[in-house]
Amino acid sequence: MENAQPYKFKTITEYHRQLGLPKPEHPLISLVHMDSITPPIT
């Protein structure tokens, strides 16, 4: 397994977009139920 570098998101909106989540309701606060997302397959 390769040593993958962690990805740094610049905004909460970018994080939501990457995970396929709806647009956040607030620009500075976001709650995500981690059991409701599927991890990317590498």
C-alpha positions in Angstrom: 0.0 0.0 0.0 1.3 3.4 -0.9 1.7 6.2 1.6 -1.1 8.5 0.4 -0.9 12.1 1.4 -3.9 13.5 3.3 -6.0 15.9 1.2 -6.4 19.4 2.7 -9.8 21.0 1.9 -9.8 24.8 1.7 -13.5 25.2 2.4 -16.4 23.3 3.9 -18.2 23.5 0.6 -15.3 21.8 -1.1 -15.4 19.0 1.5 -19.2 18.5 1.0 -18.8 18.5 -2.8 -16.0 15.9 -2.7 -18.2 13.6 -0.5 -21.3 14.1 -2.6 -23.2 15.9 0.2 -25.6 18.7 -0.2 -24.4 22.3 0.1 -23.7 23.3 3.7 -26.3 25.5 5.3 -23.7 27.6 7.1 -20.3 28.6 5.7 -18.4 28.0 8.9 -20.2 25.1 10.6 -20.9 21.6 9.2 -22.0 18.4 10.9 -21.6 15.1 8.9 -22.7 11.7 10.1 -19.7 9.7 9.1 -21.6 6.4 9.0 -23.8 7.8 6.2 -20.9 8.3 3.8 -18.9 5.7 2.0 -15.1 6.0 2.0 -13.4 6.3 -1.4 -11.9 3.2 -2.9 -8.2 3.6 -3.6 
